[in-house]
Amino acid sequence: MYFSLFFVLYELAVYLSNDMIMPAMPQVVQQFQSSSRYIGMSLSLYILGGSLLQIFLGPLADRVGKRKVMLFGNALFLVATFLVPFSQTITEFLTIRFFQGMGSCFIFIGYATIHELFDDAEAVKLTTIMGNTTVFAPLIGPVVGSAIIAVAPWQAIFAVAFGLGAVAWLGLFRFMPAHDAAAPKASVREMAASYRKIFGNRKFMFGIFIAGISITPLTAWIGLSPAIMLQGMGASYGSYIFYQCVIFSGFILSTVAIQRLGDNFSLSRLLRQGAVLALLGMLAAGVLRDNGHLFIAAMFVFSAGFGLFNGALIRISLTATGESMSLTSSAMSLLYCVYISAGLEIYNLVCEHYAYSLASYALFNVPLGLVICLGLFHLARRHDARQPRPALAAAAL
């Protein structure tokens, strides 16, 4: 379906606009005569911008249709991307990046549609494939960004992102369905009541909290690795790219493994297996922090574990409320972005205190890995408790 292809292209453009600029951020802060802490802040503000509209977009999508909302979001992203290169100060750069990040607010619309149309197995597989876009960008973004700044100023990176976003907008305008499935338009009072139920659902809230802190170590690496490697370690762009590729390829390999599973796999089993793998990776990264190659091998293991449990974790969380998938997805995206941006700023403060050393990042991961593992096992146990026992199911037949 052409719509899916152009939607993925839009998602890729949004993520690449961030990941391509990361290797150039030392140049950006140097040009604006600013501190290295703005390297990580650029990413955290970008993610925070992605949370600002979430609470309104779910109801809006239900009322006016997903097509109109998606096209508006793509256009907003294009305007902000066009303006970034004209920044004159670091404050202007960060402000426009905040508005550019709002483009990611609209990505949940495609995911909400998938979870409405497909069952557990198909939804997990499809969202896992689409989730590869999130990880594909950190793999190719630094490569493309490094290649661009080797021959052109950093502003050219946003010209590339603008081009991708423009093609995506044209494709969505041409191929995105004009009408959504008929659904009653809820009143403001009804939507407020639905949001109260969603935010009052403990399983949903806990699941999204674990999902947010689980991806934070990888997001923090994206935001802080230019300061850690290019500035702190004096590494080359080649080494920086190599580290990114090894770490994030773990996620891709685990998602490929999920695609090879049958349709009757257990979500709770994915949670447990991914949790153990992720924890082992975190612990090993902390122990092996003084050896760069062993450190990235350990982070590869964590990334693979994250890839195993992430799709199942999102599925369990989204289906826990029983409310509109658009509203639930927008609430999820809001919390997700807030948790990630807050976590990234905590990483930024800790690493800045220790002069952006690799050890400060690696050791901070260890206690977080323990929390993630315990949280996933708790969710798996609760999910199993809600499933019908085989003996009871057989008796019912």
C-alpha positions as CSV (number, residue, x, y, z in Angstrom):
1,M,0.0,0.0,0.0
2,Y,1.5,3.3,-1.1
3,F,0.2,5.2,1.9
4,S,2.3,3.0,4.2
5,L,5.4,3.7,2.2
6,F,5.0,7.4,2.3
7,F,4.0,7.3,6.0
8,V,7.3,5.5,6.7
9,L,9.1,8.0,4.6
10,Y,7.6,10.8,6.7
11,E,8.6,9.0,9.9
12,L,12.1,8.5,8.5
13,A,12.4,12.2,7.6
14,V,11.4,13.3,11.1
15,Y,13.9,11.0,12.8
16,L,16.7,11.7,10.2
17,S,16.3,15.4,10.7
18,N,17.6,14.8,14.2
19,D,20.1,12.0,13.7
20,M,21.9,13.6,10.7
21,I,22.6,16.8,12.7
22,M,24.1,15.0,15.8
23,P,27.6,14.6,14.4
24,A,27.5,18.3,13.4
25,M,26.3,19.5,16.8
26,P,29.9,20.2,18.0
27,Q,30.2,22.6,15.0
28,V,26.8,24.2,15.8
29,V,27.7,25.0,19.4
30,Q,31.1,26.2,18.4
31,Q,29.6,28.5,15.8
32,F,27.2,29.9,18.3
33,Q,30.0,30.0,21.0
34,S,27.9,27.9,23.4
35,S,28.5,25.1,25.9
36,S,28.6,21.4,25.0
37,R,25.5,20.8,27.2
38,Y,23.4,22.2,24.4
39,I,24.2,19.2,22.3
40,G,22.1,17.0,24.5
41,M,19.6,19.8,25.1
42,S,19.0,20.0,21.4
43,L,17.7,16.5,21.3
44,S,15.7,16.8,24.6
45,L,13.9,19.9,23.3
46,Y,13.2,18.2,20.0
47,I,11.6,15.3,21.8
48,L,9.7,17.6,24.2
49,G,8.3,19.4,21.2
50,G,7.0,16.0,20.2
51,S,4.9,15.8,23.3
52,L,3.2,19.2,23.2
53,L,0.3,18.5,20.9
54,Q,-0.4,14.8,21.8
55,I,-3.3,15.3,24.1
56,F,-5.2,17.2,21.5
57,L,-4.4,15.2,18.4
58,G,-6.2,12.1,19.4
59,P,-9.6,13.8,19.7
60,L,-8.8,15.9,16.6
61,A,-8.1,12.8,14.6
62,D,-11.4,11.3,15.7
63,R,-13.3,14.5,14.7
64,V,-11.8,15.7,11.5
65,G,-10.1,12.6,10.2
66,K,-6.6,11.2,10.2
67,R,-5.7,12.4,6.7
68,K,-6.2,16.1,7.5
69,V,-4.3,15.9,10.8
70,M,-1.4,14.0,9.2
71,L,-1.0,16.4,6.3
72,F,-1.1,19.4,8.7
73,G,1.6,17.8,10.8
74,N,3.8,17.1,7.8
75,A,3.4,20.7,6.7
76,L,4.4,22.0,10.2
77,F,7.5,19.8,10.1
78,L,8.4,21.2,6.7
79,V,8.1,24.9,7.8
80,A,10.3,24.4,10.9
81,T,12.9,22.4,9.0
82,F,13.1,25.2,6.4
83,L,13.7,27.8,9.2
84,V,16.4,26.0,11.2
85,P,19.3,26.9,8.9
86,F,18.5,30.6,9.4
87,S,19.1,30.5,13.1
88,Q,21.4,33.3,14.3
89,T,21.9,32.3,18.0
90,I,21.8,29.0,19.9
91,T,18.5,30.2,21.5
92,E,16.9,30.5,18.1
93,F,18.3,27.2,17.0
94,L,16.9,25.4,20.0
95,T,13.5,27.1,19.8
96,I,13.0,26.2,16.1
97,R,14.2,22.6,16.9
98,F,11.5,22.5,19.5
99,F,8.8,23.3,16.9
100,Q,10.4,20.9,14.4
101,G,10.1,18.2,17.0
102,M,6.3,18.7,16.9
103,G,6.4,16.8,13.6
104,S,6.8,13.6,15.6
105,C,3.5,14.2,17.4
106,F,1.7,13.0,14.3
107,I,3.4,9.7,13.9
108,F,1.1,7.9,16.3
109,I,-1.8,8.3,13.9
110,G,-0.4,5.6,11.6
111,Y,0.3,3.3,14.6
112,A,-3.2,3.8,16.0
113,T,-4.6,2.6,12.6
114,I,-2.5,-0.5,12.7
115,H,-3.6,-1.5,16.2
116,E,-7.2,-0.9,15.2
117,L,-7.0,-3.1,12.1
118,F,-4.9,-6.1,13.2
119,D,-4.8,-8.7,16.0
120,D,-2.0,-9.1,18.5
121,A,0.5,-11.1,16.4
122,E,0.1,-9.1,13.2
123,A,0.1,-5.7,15.1
124,V,3.3,-6.6,16.9
125,K,5.0,-7.7,13.7
126,L,3.9,-4.6,11.8
127,T,4.8,-2.1,14.5
128,T,8.2,-3.9,15.0
129,I,8.9,-3.5,11.3
130,M,7.9,0.2,11.5
131,G,9.9,0.5,14.7
132,N,13.0,-0.3,12.6
133,T,12.6,3.2,11.1
134,T,13.3,4.6,14.6
135,V,16.5,2.6,14.8
136,F,17.4,2.8,11.1
137,A,17.7,6.6,11.4
138,P,20.5,6.4,14.1
139,L,22.3,3.9,11.9
140,I,22.3,5.9,8.6
141,G,21.8,9.4,10.1
142,P,25.3,9.9,11.4
143,V,26.7,8.5,8.2
144,V,24.8,10.8,6.0
145,G,25.3,13.8,8.4
146,S,29.0,13.2,8.5
147,A,29.2,12.9,4.7
148,I,27.3,16.2,4.3
149,I,29.4,18.3,6.7
150,A,32.5,16.9,5.0
151,V,31.6,18.9,1.9
152,A,29.0,21.5,3.0
153,P,28.0,23.5,6.1
154,W,25.7,22.0,8.7
155,Q,22.7,23.9,7.3
156,A,22.7,21.6,4.3
157,I,21.6,18.7,6.5
158,F,18.2,20.4,7.0
159,A,17.9,20.9,3.2
160,V,18.1,17.1,2.8
161,A,15.5,16.6,5.6
162,F,13.2,19.1,3.9
163,G,13.4,17.3,0.6
164,L,12.5,14.0,2.2
165,G,9.6,15.6,4.1
166,A,8.3,17.3,1.0
167,V,8.2,14.0,-1.0
168,A,6.4,12.4,2.0
169,W,3.8,15.2,2.0
170,L,3.1,14.8,-1.7
171,G,2.8,11.0,-1.3
172,L,0.4,11.3,1.7
173,F,-1.6,13.9,-0.1
174,R,-2.0,11.5,-3.1
175,F,-2.4,8.1,-1.4
176,M,-3.7,8.6,2.2
177,P,-7.3,7.5,2.4
178,A,-9.6,10.5,2.4
179,H,-12.2,9.1,4.8
180,D,-11.7,7.3,8.1
181,A,-14.0,4.5,9.3
182,A,-17.3,5.9,10.5
183,A,-17.1,6.6,14.3
184,P,-19.3,8.7,16.6
185,K,-17.9,12.1,17.4
186,A,-17.5,12.3,21.2
187,S,-18.2,15.5,23.1
188,V,-15.5,17.3,25.0
189,R,-17.0,15.9,28.2
190,E,-16.9,12.4,26.9
191,M,-13.3,12.8,25.7
192,A,-12.3,14.2,29.1
193,A,-13.9,11.2,30.7
194,S,-12.0,8.8,28.4
195,Y,-8.7,10.5,29.2
196,R,-9.4,10.2,32.9
197,K,-9.9,6.5,32.4
198,I,-6.8,6.2,30.3
199,F,-4.6,8.1,32.7
200,G,-6.2,6.3,35.6
201,N,-5.4,2.8,34.2
202,R,-2.5,1.5,36.3
203,K,-1.4,-1.1,33.7
204,F,-1.3,1.5,30.9
205,M,0.5,4.1,33.0
206,F,3.1,1.6,34.4
207,G,3.6,0.0,30.9
208,I,4.3,3.4,29.2
209,F,6.6,4.4,32.1
210,I,8.7,1.3,31.5
211,A,8.6,1.8,27.8
212,G,9.8,5.4,28.2
213,I,12.7,4.6,30.5
214,S,13.6,1.6,28.4
215,I,14.4,3.6,25.3
216,T,16.0,6.4,27.2
217,P,19.5,4.9,27.3
218,L,19.5,4.5,23.5
219,T,18.1,8.0,23.1
220,A,20.7,9.4,25.6
221,W,23.4,7.8,23.6
222,I,22.2,9.5,20.4
223,G,22.1,12.8,22.1
224,L,25.3,12.6,24.1
225,S,27.6,10.5,22.0
226,P,28.9,13.5,20.0
227,A,30.0,15.1,23.3
228,I,31.3,11.8,24.7
229,M,33.1,10.5,21.6
230,L,33.9,13.4,19.3
231,Q,34.8,15.9,22.0
232,G,35.6,13.9,25.2
233,M,37.3,10.9,23.6
234,G,38.6,12.7,20.5
235,A,37.3,9.9,18.3
236,S,37.1,10.2,14.5
237,Y,33.8,10.4,12.7
238,G,34.5,6.9,11.4
239,S,34.7,5.5,15.0
240,Y,31.6,7.5,15.9
241,I,29.7,6.0,13.0
242,F,31.0,2.5,13.8
243,Y,29.8,2.7,17.4
244,Q,26.3,3.8,16.3
245,C,26.0,1.0,13.7
246,V,27.0,-1.8,16.1
247,I,24.8,-0.6,19.0
248,F,21.6,-0.1,17.0
249,S,22.0,-3.2,14.7
250,G,21.1,-5.3,17.8
251,F,17.6,-3.9,17.6
252,I,17.3,-4.7,14.0
253,L,18.5,-8.3,14.4
254,S,16.0,-8.9,17.2
255,T,13.1,-7.5,15.2
256,V,14.1,-9.8,12.3
257,A,13.9,-12.7,14.7
258,I,10.4,-11.7,15.8
259,Q,9.3,-11.8,12.2
260,R,10.3,-15.4,11.9
261,L,8.1,-16.4,14.8
262,G,4.7,-17.9,14.2
263,D,1.4,-16.1,15.0
264,N,1.0,-17.8,18.4
265,F,4.0,-16.4,20.3
266,S,3.6,-15.2,23.8
267,L,3.8,-11.5,24.6
268,S,4.8,-12.2,28.2
269,R,7.6,-14.5,27.0
270,L,9.0,-11.7,24.8
271,L,8.9,-9.4,27.8
272,R,10.9,-11.8,30.0
273,Q,13.4,-12.8,27.4
274,G,14.0,-9.3,26.3
275,A,14.3,-8.1,29.9
276,V,17.0,-10.6,30.7
277,L,19.0,-9.8,27.6
278,A,18.7,-6.1,28.2
279,L,19.8,-6.4,31.8
280,L,22.9,-8.5,30.9
281,G,23.8,-5.9,28.3
282,M,23.5,-3.0,30.7
283,L,25.6,-4.8,33.4
284,A,28.3,-5.8,30.9
285,A,28.5,-2.3,29.5
286,G,29.1,-0.9,33.0
287,V,31.8,-3.5,33.8
288,L,33.5,-3.2,30.4
289,R,33.3,0.7,30.2
290,D,37.1,1.1,29.9
291,N,37.3,-1.0,26.7
292,G,35.4,0.7,23.9
293,H,34.9,-2.3,21.7
294,L,33.6,-4.5,24.5
295,F,31.4,-1.6,25.7
296,I,29.6,-1.4,22.3
297,A,29.3,-5.2,22.2
298,A,27.5,-5.0,25.5
299,M,25.3,-2.2,24.3
300,F,24.5,-4.3,21.2
301,V,23.1,-6.9,23.6
302,F,21.0,-4.3,25.4
303,S,19.7,-3.0,22.0
304,A,18.8,-6.6,21.0
305,G,16.9,-7.1,24.2
306,F,15.0,-3.9,23.8
307,G,14.0,-5.0,20.3
308,L,12.6,-8.2,21.7
309,F,10.3,-6.7,24.3
310,N,9.4,-3.3,22.9
311,G,6.6,-4.3,20.5
312,A,5.0,-6.5,23.0
313,L,5.3,-3.9,25.8
314,I,3.6,-1.2,23.6
315,R,0.8,-3.7,22.6
316,I,0.1,-4.7,26.2
317,S,0.0,-1.1,27.3
318,L,-2.2,0.2,24.5
319,T,-4.8,-2.5,24.8
320,A,-5.1,-2.2,28.6
321,T,-7.5,0.7,28.6
322,G,-10.4,-0.4,26.4
323,E,-10.8,3.2,25.2
324,S,-10.4,4.8,21.7
325,M,-7.1,3.7,20.2
326,S,-6.6,7.3,18.9
327,L,-7.0,8.7,22.4
328,T,-4.9,6.0,24.0
329,S,-2.1,6.4,21.4
330,S,-2.0,10.1,21.9
331,A,-1.8,9.7,25.7
332,M,1.0,7.2,25.2
333,S,2.9,9.5,22.9
334,L,2.6,12.4,25.3
335,L,3.9,10.4,28.3
336,Y,6.5,8.6,26.2
337,C,8.1,11.9,25.0
338,V,7.9,13.5,28.5
339,Y,9.7,10.5,30.0
340,I,12.4,10.4,27.3
341,S,13.1,14.1,27.4
342,A,13.2,14.2,31.2
343,G,15.5,11.1,31.3
344,L,17.8,12.6,28.6
345,E,18.2,15.8,30.7
346,I,19.1,13.7,33.7
347,Y,21.7,11.8,31.7
348,N,22.9,15.2,30.4
349,L,23.4,16.6,33.9
350,V,25.2,13.5,35.1
351,C,27.5,13.3,32.2
352,E,28.2,17.0,32.2
353,H,29.2,16.7,35.8
354,Y,31.8,14.1,34.9
355,A,33.0,15.9,31.7
356,Y,31.0,13.6,29.4
357,S,33.1,10.6,30.1
358,L,32.1,7.2,28.7
359,A,32.2,5.8,32.3
360,S,29.6,8.3,33.5
361,Y,27.1,7.2,30.8
362,A,27.8,3.4,31.2
363,L,27.5,3.4,35.0
364,F,24.3,5.4,35.1
365,N,22.8,2.7,32.9
366,V,23.3,-0.1,35.4
367,P,20.6,0.8,38.0
368,L,18.2,1.8,35.3
369,G,18.7,-1.6,33.7
370,L,17.6,-3.3,37.0
371,V,14.5,-1.1,37.2
372,I,13.6,-1.9,33.6
373,C,14.0,-5.7,34.1
374,L,11.9,-5.8,37.3
375,G,9.2,-3.7,35.6
376,L,9.0,-6.0,32.6
377,F,8.8,-9.1,34.7
378,H,6.0,-7.5,36.8
379,L,4.0,-6.6,33.6
380,A,4.6,-10.2,32.2
381,R,3.2,-11.6,35.4
382,R,0.1,-9.4,35.3
383,H,-0.4,-10.2,31.6
384,D,-0.3,-13.9,32.3
385,A,-2.8,-13.5,35.2
386,R,-5.3,-12.0,32.8
387,Q,-5.1,-14.8,30.2
388,P,-7.5,-17.8,30.4
389,R,-5.9,-21.0,31.8
390,P,-5.8,-23.9,29.4
391,A,-7.8,-26.1,31.6
392,L,-10.6,-23.5,32.0
393,A,-10.5,-22.8,28.3
394,A,-10.9,-26.5,27.6
395,A,-13.7,-26.8,30.1
396,A,-15.5,-23.9,28.4
397,L,-15.5,-25.8,25.2
